[in-house]
């Protein structure tokens, strides 16, 4: 059942979890959710950086968004390590 669940995940999440052992199905789901959030955060940060570099002169509002994204990334990484 766990392997079928993994097959349904996005490639980025699947490759990070495929060879790890999980005690329960619930733990696998928790880790998959946290990993998906981390992957999404990286993608958002990448798009934000690309947009800012291409179209915007230094902007306080975008800088605040980037800082918030950095803080979220740190929190997600901390939660991932604890699961």
C-alpha positions, 0 to 999 in steps of 0.5 A, a space after each residue: 500500500 505504501 509503495 502504491 502511495 509513493 507511485 502517485 506522488 510527484 517525481 520530486 517528492 517520490 525520489 526523496 522518499 522512495 528508499 526510506 523506511 516508514 513505521 506506519 502509513 501515517 508517518 509516510 503521509 506526514 513526511 510526504 506532506 512536509 516534503 511536498 511543502 519543501 519542494 513547493 517552497 524551493 520552486 516558489 523561491 526560484 520563480 521569485 528570484 528569477 522574476 526579481 532579477 529580470 523585471 524588478 529593481 530592488 523592491 522592499 515588498 519583494 524582499 519581505 516576501 523572500 525573507 518570509 519564504 526563507 523563514 518558512 523554508 527553515 521551519 519546513 526543514 526543521 519539521 522534516 528533520 523531526 519526523 
